[in-house]
Structures are given as C-alpha cells and as structure tokens.
Amino acid sequence: MRRAVCPGSFDPLHNGHVEIIARAASMFDEVIVAVSTNYAKKYRFSLDERLAMARETLSYLAGTTVEPMGDGLLAEFCRSHGAGAIVKGLRTTQDYHYVLPMAHMNRQLTGVEAVFLPGDSRYTYLSSTLIKEVGSLGGDISEFVPKAVLKRFQSAAEGTAAD
C-alpha cells in the first residue's frame, strides 16, 4: 500500500490545501492529513477546531484520514505511520526554496521521499495568513475556503457582534 502524509497547520484549511490533498488522494492508496502545531505560531483556531474542519471538509475523499501530528519530527510521524512520501503543494519558487532543505533532511532521517505538487494557479496567492486577515476584518472569504471553515469564521464574527 502506498501511503503519504500531507502535513500542515491548516489555520485555516483553504481551497488551495484541499486541491493538493485531493490530488494526493488520487495518487496514493492512503493519505494522512497531519495537522501540526508550531508552538511559535499564534493560532486563530485550536487544534481540535482545525482537525474538525479538515475532517468535515475532506470526508468525501476515500482513503484520506485526518490526524494530529503531535510533538516530534514529521519524518518520525511518517515512519510511525508507514508513510513513504510527504506531499507538499508549491505555489511559488519561494515555497520550493523553503521546503527543499526539509525534504532533504526528512529523507536523510528516515528515507521518506518528498513529492512536490504545483498548486493550481487559481490558488497561487492564497495563504492561511491572508485568509485570517481578510476574514477577521469582515471580508468575504467564501470563495477561498471550504464551508466548514466559513461557518467557523461566521460563528466567530457573530460571537463578536453579540459582545
């Protein structure tokens, strides 16, 4: 069985992520979406919320599961889950230069290979950071995020309006 991991913090998951994960699901027998936590980052959504949004959004993809990555190295997560590949989406050459050293290190540590998929040009400019900024300022993000994510932004806005 060919198993791959699609890692990310997914804060929030957006349509660019979904497009890459769906393509990975068509290439591998099983895809684990590993939701990570970087303690140096400030998150808009908790780990439980990010897991729930990803599970709700990706439930239509056969062979795809969503799991917390937990503490530790991505390469070790892959080894412990029997994954032979890490799938990363690339929007720009900057993304490539950022992930390439990590890909080399992960292969050196555990033999896991990196698979880079160029993102659909419709999503080249999307980032979770930009989505959070636009969404928190009341901008319309509905065409950029799955319904599960949009619902949570709307709920948060309604909660703020009620205060």
Beta strands, then each sheet from edge to edge (+ up, - down):
strand 1: 3-8
strand 2: 30-35
strand 3: 64-68
strand 4: 85-90
strand 5: 113-118
sheet 1: 3+ 2+ 1+ 4+ 5+
end
